[in-house]
């Protein structure tokens, strides 16, 4: 807490508690649902890891959109950051475009 006061005093920055709570809630929801899904599987550990990762990513993205923890400027910033990654950047950009369309659908 002392460091937060120092940063606020010297740099005029503070933590966005509302946004942090939304991100925490989204992560908790995704974690609990992923654990529940993986707990029932009786496959090898690496298959559980792969399936769990896919489930977690899908759920956390949806939860972030539903709680409005991620907004259009955030997606625009991500697109800007991945712009120089070549082929990988193009694939991630397609994923970000899909997320952006889902966001527009959920807000409408």
Secondary structure by P-SEA (a helix, b strand, c coil): caaaaaaaaacccccaaaaaaaaaaaaaaaaaaaaaaaaaccccaaaaaaaaaaaaaaaaaaaaaaaccccaaaaaaaaaaacccaaaaaaaaaaaaaaaaaaaaaac
